[in-house]
Amino acid sequence: MDYGYGDQVAVVTGGSSGIGLATVRLLLDSGANVAFCARDEARLRAVEAELAAAFGAGRVLARALSVLDEAAVKAFAGEVEATFGRCDLLVNNAGQGRVSTFAETADADWRAEYELKLFSQIYPARAFLPMLKASKGAIVAVNSLLAYQPEPHMVCTSSARAGVQNLLKSLSVEFAPHVRVNSILLGLVDSGQWNRRYDAREDKTQSRADWYGALAARKGIPLGRLGNPAEAAAAIAFLGSRAASYITGAQLEVSGGLSRHI
Ligand code: NDP
C-alpha cells in the first residue's frame, strides 16, 4: 500500500527493533526519508547499515541516544533539520513495559516508569514541534490497551499509560490546527518484550509457536494470535499519513480484538 510519504521526513524513536524498526522500514518503503534513535549503539549501527544498503544511505539517519536525555533529543532534532530540512511525522515509540504488582513496585520504580512513559512523549514532542508545525505534520504515539484496560500485574505501566492518553488528548488540542496527534493502542505484539519473555520461559522444551499460541489462548485474543510488528507499523503509517488528515486526538486499537470496552 502506498501511504504517500514521498518527499516527506519521518522520525521514529526506538527504531532499532520490533515495532519501531518495522515502522522505519515501512516509511522508507513508502518514500519517506527516516531518522531514528535508540540507546544501544552497536544494534543501531547494524540496523542503519542494513537500511542504508536497502534504501540508500542518504535516506537514513540514525543516532544513539535516550529519549529521556532532553539535550540529546534537541540535538537530534537539530541534526534532522540540518540533514533533511524538515520533519513531517514524529513516531514516539521508544520504551518498554514493567511487570510488577503494587506490592512489588518500589517508589523508585514508579518514578522511573512515569518518567519513561511521559517524558518519552514530552521531550521529542517539544524538540520536533517547530518543524512539525512548519510542515503541518503529525505525531503518532505507540501506547497500550493497558491505558484503558489495566492489568494488576503491570500496575504502574497501566496507570502511566492512562496518563499518556490524557496528555496526548491535550496536545491534540494545543497543537491544532497545525499538528495532528494520535496514538495506537497495542494488545500483544510479537516483538522485543514478548521475545525477551519467551527467552526467559521456564519450560525450555516448549517451542516458540506453542509458547505464543498458548499465550494468545490464555489472553483470549479473539483473532487467536499475537500481532506482528508490521501490523502495528501499518496503523502508525496510516495515522501519520495524509489519508488521516481529519483525524486528531484519536486512538486506534491494534489488539486482535482484545479490548472489552466499546
Ligand atoms: P522492542 O524492545 O523490540 O523495541 C524497543 C525499541 O525502543 C528499541 O529500539 C530500543 O532500543 C528502544 N528504546 C527503549 N528505551 C529507549 C530509550 N529510553 N531511548 C531511546 N530508545 C529506547 O519493543 P517493541 O517493539 O515490542 O515495543 C515498542 C513500543 O511498543 C514500546 O514503547 C513498548 O512499550 C510498546 N508496547 C509493546 C507491546 C508489545 O506487545 N510488543 C505492547 C504494548 C506496548 P535500545 O534498547 O537500544 O534503546
Boltz pocket constraint, residues with backbone or C-beta under 6 A from the ligand:
constraints:
  - pocket:
      binder: B
      contacts: [[A, 13], [A, 14], [A, 15], [A, 16], [A, 17], [A, 18], [A, 19], [A, 20], [A, 37], [A, 38], [A, 39], [A, 40], [A, 41], [A, 43], [A, 65], [A, 66], [A, 67], [A, 68], [A, 93], [A, 94], [A, 95], [A, 96], [A, 97], [A, 142], [A, 143], [A, 144], [A, 145], [A, 186], [A, 187], [A, 188], [A, 189], [A, 190], [A, 191], [A, 192], [A, 193], [A, 194]]
      max_distance: 6.0
